[in-house]
Amino acid sequence: MSTTPTAAAHLPARFVLPSEAVLRERERLVLDHFHDEVRQDWDATLSTFPHPHYELIAQMLVHDGDAEVRDYCHDTRVAFPDQDHELIAFRHSHDAVIVEFWLLGTHNGQLGRIPPTGSRHRTRMTAYFIFDENEHLVTERIYFDQLTILKQLIAGIDRRRPRGLLKLLGVLKGALGAVGSAPDPRLTNTVAPNLDN
């Protein structure tokens, strides 16, 4: 069922999709963003935003602004130099492109407090690329399960050898050290949507 412009004018914004041209442009921008991340071209990646802003829901962390997002991108590529994506699905909403994908990488560098394990992970994720009323990308909000990644990183450690046990201890110590950080209030102080209109 298509919505005529007259009928759409009476609907709340959340029920009205933008034109096909807008949806295609959003999708192109998000695909460029993914490709630029894999190439580690941070200038191109961050140029998709007027103000770079990443929200990592699993960790309740926000990286806001050019410097913070660049640091996050750098740190993740130190940990996973070969990081890549396998796209699963694209969906559109009135204000976002929603992407399901596999994130892949080999843990060859320090990941926060977790020492490198040499293990590979393949983790299913969802990212919301949120656009404002002027069609500017304003947020990349990423949902994933940290335990799924950690289990895969630990699985590759040879626990039959002393060196493997020491590595496992280092990983567990690093993971537990990251648990105590307070969640970012920008992610916890939420307001319920108005669904009355």
C-alpha positions in Angstrom: 0.0 0.0 0.0 1.5 3.3 -1.0 0.9 6.5 1.0 -0.2 9.5 -1.0 1.5 12.8 -0.1 -1.9 14.1 1.3 -2.3 11.1 3.5 1.4 11.2 4.6 1.0 14.8 5.8 -1.5 13.5 8.5 0.8 10.7 9.7 3.4 11.1 12.5 6.9 11.2 11.0 7.8 7.8 12.3 5.2 6.2 9.9 6.5 8.0 6.8 9.5 6.7 4.8 11.5 9.2 2.8 11.5 9.0 -1.0 13.3 6.2 -2.8 16.0 8.7 -3.8 16.7 9.6 -0.2 16.8 5.9 0.9 19.2 5.1 -1.9 21.5 8.0 -1.0 21.5 7.0 2.7 22.4 3.4 1.7 25.2 4.6 -0.6 26.7 6.7 2.2 26.5 3.8 4.7 28.1 1.4 2.2 30.9 3.9 1.6 31.3 4.2 5.3 31.7 0.4 5.7 34.2 0.2 2.8 36.3 3.1 4.1 36.5 1.5 7.5 37.8 -1.7 6.0 40.4 0.3 4.0 41.2 2.2 7.2 40.8 5.5 5.4 39.7 7.4 8.5 39.4 10.8 6.7 36.9 9.3 4.3 35.1 7.3 7.0 34.6 10.4 9.2 33.7 12.6 6.3 30.3 10.7 6.2 29.4 12.7 9.4 29.2 16.4 10.0 30.3 15.5 13.5 31.5 11.9 14.1 29.6 10.1 16.9 29.7 6.4 17.7 27.7 4.7 20.4 28.8 1.2 21.6 25.8 -0.1 23.5 27.4 -3.4 24.7 30.0 -1.3 26.5 27.8 1.7 27.2 30.5 3.9 25.7 30.2 7.0 23.5 33.0 8.2 21.2 32.1 11.8 20.2 33.9 14.1 17.9 36.7 13.6 15.4 39.5 12.9 17.9 37.6 10.4 20.0 36.3 8.5 17.0 39.7 8.4 15.3 41.2 7.1 18.6 38.5 4.4 18.7 39.1 3.4 15.1 42.9 3.3 15.6 42.6 1.2 18.8 40.3 -1.3 17.2 42.7 -1.8 14.3 45.6 -2.2 16.6 43.7 -5.0 18.2 42.3 -6.4 15.0 44.5 -5.2 12.0 42.6 -7.3 9.5 39.1 -6.3 10.7 36.4 -6.7 8.0 32.6 -7.0 7.6 30.3 -9.4 6.0 27.0 -7.7 5.3 23.8 -9.7 6.1 20.9 -7.2 5.6 20.0 -3.6 5.0 16.8 -2.1 6.3 15.4 1.4 6.2 13.3 3.4 8.7 12.1 6.9 8.7 15.4 8.2 10.2 17.9 5.4 9.9 19.6 2.6 7.9 19.8 -0.5 10.0 22.6 -2.9 9.0 23.0 -6.5 10.2 26.6 -7.8 9.6 29.3 -10.1 10.8 32.4 -8.4 12.2 35.5 -10.4 11.7 39.1 -10.0 12.8 42.2 -11.6 14.2 43.2 -10.5 17.7 46.9 -9.6 17.1 47.1 -6.5 19.3 46.1 -5.1 22.7 42.3 -4.7 23.0 41.9 -2.2 25.9 43.3 -4.2 28.8 43.1 -7.5 27.0 46.4 -8.8 25.6 46.5 -10.3 22.1 45.4 -13.9 21.8 46.0 -14.5 18.1 42.5 -15.9 17.9 40.0 -15.0 15.2 36.4 -13.9 15.9 33.2 -13.7 13.7 30.5 -11.8 15.6 27.0 -10.9 14.4 26.1 -7.3 15.0 23.6 -4.6 14.2 24.3 -1.0 13.6 21.8 1.9 13.4 23.0 4.7 11.1 20.8 7.6 12.3 20.1 10.6 10.1 18.8 14.0 11.2 16.0 16.0 9.5 18.6 17.5 7.0 19.7 14.0 6.0 23.1 14.3 7.8 24.4 11.1 9.4 24.5 12.0 13.1 25.1 8.7 14.9 26.4 5.2 14.4 24.9 3.1 17.2 26.3 -0.5 17.4 24.7 -3.4 19.2 26.7 -6.6 19.9 27.4 -9.2 22.6 30.8 -8.7 24.1 30.8 -12.2 25.6 30.5 -13.7 22.1 33.7 -12.0 21.1 35.5 -12.9 24.3 34.5 -16.6 24.1 36.0 -16.8 20.6 39.2 -15.0 21.6 39.6 -17.4 24.6 38.7 -20.5 22.5 41.9 -20.2 20.5 44.2 -20.2 23.5 46.0 -23.5 24.2 45.2 -24.1 27.8 47.3 -27.3 28.0 50.5 -25.3 28.1 51.8 -22.9 30.8 52.2 -20.1 28.3 48.5 -20.6 27.2 47.3 -20.5 30.8 49.3 -17.3 31.4 47.7 -15.8 28.3 44.2 -16.9 29.5 44.9 -15.3 32.9 45.9 -12.1 31.2 42.8 -12.0 29.1 40.5 -12.7 32.1 42.3 -10.0 34.2 42.0 -7.5 31.3 38.3 -8.3 30.8 37.5 -8.0 34.5 39.5 -4.7 34.6 37.2 -3.2 32.0 34.0 -4.2 33.9 34.1 -1.4 36.5 33.8 1.6 34.1 30.6 3.6 34.6 28.2 3.7 31.6 28.0 6.9 29.7 25.0 8.9 30.9 24.1 9.9 27.3 23.1 6.2 26.9 21.4 5.7 30.2 19.4 8.9 30.5 16.8 8.0 28.0 13.3 9.4 27.3 10.4 7.3 26.2 9.0 8.2 22.8 5.7 10.0 22.4 3.4 7.4 20.8 0.2 9.4 21.3 0.3 11.0 17.9 
